Amino acid sequence: MFITPAYAQAAGAPGGGDLISLFLPLLLIMGVFWFFIIRPQQKKIKEHQELLKNIRRGDTIVTSGGLVGKVVKVNGDDLSVELADGVRVKVRRNYVAEVAVKGQPVAANDGGKDKG
C-alpha cells in the first residue's frame, strides 16, 4: 500500500522544464507581433516620408486637416498651397496626408450622391 522511497524519487519533480521550452512561446508571440504589426507600420512610415520628400510644385495635396489644394511654391519644409483662385495658405510639409499624382484629381468620397 505504501510507496517505497526509491519508486517515489524515480517519478521526477513536477514542473522541471528547461528554460528554452518556457521562453519559446513568448519568443514566438513576439515574432508574430513584429511580423504582422511593427514591420508593416515601419514600411508605411517610410513610404509616407518618401512621399513628403517628393512634393513638387503643381502637385495636388490633401492636408491632415482636410484642405485640398495645389502646391504653388516649395520652400524647405513650408509649402505655399492655393486652395482657390487667389487663396493661398502656408502648410508645413509634415501636415500633408496625401499627394495626388499630377493631373489626377483627388478622389471625392461623397457617398455616390450626384450634385447635378
Contacts in CASP RR format, 6 or more apart in sequence:
PFRMAT RR
TARGET T0000
AUTHOR 0000-0000-0000
METHOD contacts of the structure
MODEL  1
MFITPAYAQAAGAPGGGDLISLFLPLLLIMGVFWFFIIRPQQKKIKEHQE
LLKNIRRGDTIVTSGGLVGKVVKVNGDDLSVELADGVRVKVRRNYVAEVA
VKGQPVAANDGGKDKG
51 96 0 8 1.000
51 99 0 8 1.000
52 93 0 8 1.000
52 94 0 8 1.000
52 96 0 8 1.000
54 99 0 8 1.000
55 61 0 8 1.000
55 71 0 8 1.000
55 74 0 8 1.000
55 79 0 8 1.000
55 93 0 8 1.000
55 96 0 8 1.000
55 99 0 8 1.000
56 71 0 8 1.000
56 74 0 8 1.000
56 102 0 8 1.000
57 71 0 8 1.000
57 72 0 8 1.000
57 73 0 8 1.000
57 74 0 8 1.000
58 70 0 8 1.000
58 71 0 8 1.000
58 72 0 8 1.000
58 102 0 8 1.000
59 70 0 8 1.000
59 71 0 8 1.000
59 99 0 8 1.000
59 100 0 8 1.000
59 102 0 8 1.000
60 68 0 8 1.000
60 69 0 8 1.000
60 70 0 8 1.000
60 71 0 8 1.000
60 99 0 8 1.000
60 100 0 8 1.000
60 102 0 8 1.000
60 103 0 8 1.000
60 104 0 8 1.000
60 105 0 8 1.000
60 106 0 8 1.000
61 68 0 8 1.000
61 69 0 8 1.000
61 70 0 8 1.000
61 71 0 8 1.000
61 79 0 8 1.000
61 81 0 8 1.000
61 91 0 8 1.000
61 96 0 8 1.000
61 98 0 8 1.000
61 99 0 8 1.000
61 100 0 8 1.000
62 68 0 8 1.000
62 69 0 8 1.000
62 96 0 8 1.000
62 97 0 8 1.000
62 98 0 8 1.000
62 99 0 8 1.000
62 100 0 8 1.000
62 106 0 8 1.000
63 81 0 8 1.000
63 91 0 8 1.000
63 95 0 8 1.000
63 96 0 8 1.000
63 97 0 8 1.000
64 95 0 8 1.000
64 96 0 8 1.000
64 97 0 8 1.000
65 95 0 8 1.000
65 97 0 8 1.000
66 97 0 8 1.000
67 81 0 8 1.000
67 83 0 8 1.000
67 89 0 8 1.000
67 91 0 8 1.000
68 83 0 8 1.000
68 106 0 8 1.000
69 81 0 8 1.000
69 82 0 8 1.000
69 83 0 8 1.000
70 81 0 8 1.000
70 82 0 8 1.000
71 79 0 8 1.000
71 80 0 8 1.000
71 81 0 8 1.000
71 82 0 8 1.000
72 80 0 8 1.000
72 81 0 8 1.000
72 82 0 8 1.000
72 88 0 8 1.000
73 79 0 8 1.000
73 80 0 8 1.000
74 80 0 8 1.000
76 93 0 8 1.000
77 92 0 8 1.000
77 93 0 8 1.000
77 94 0 8 1.000
78 90 0 8 1.000
78 91 0 8 1.000
78 92 0 8 1.000
78 93 0 8 1.000
79 90 0 8 1.000
79 91 0 8 1.000
79 92 0 8 1.000
79 93 0 8 1.000
79 96 0 8 1.000
80 88 0 8 1.000
80 89 0 8 1.000
80 90 0 8 1.000
80 91 0 8 1.000
81 88 0 8 1.000
81 89 0 8 1.000
81 90 0 8 1.000
81 91 0 8 1.000
82 88 0 8 1.000
83 89 0 8 1.000
98 106 0 8 1.000
100 106 0 8 1.000
END
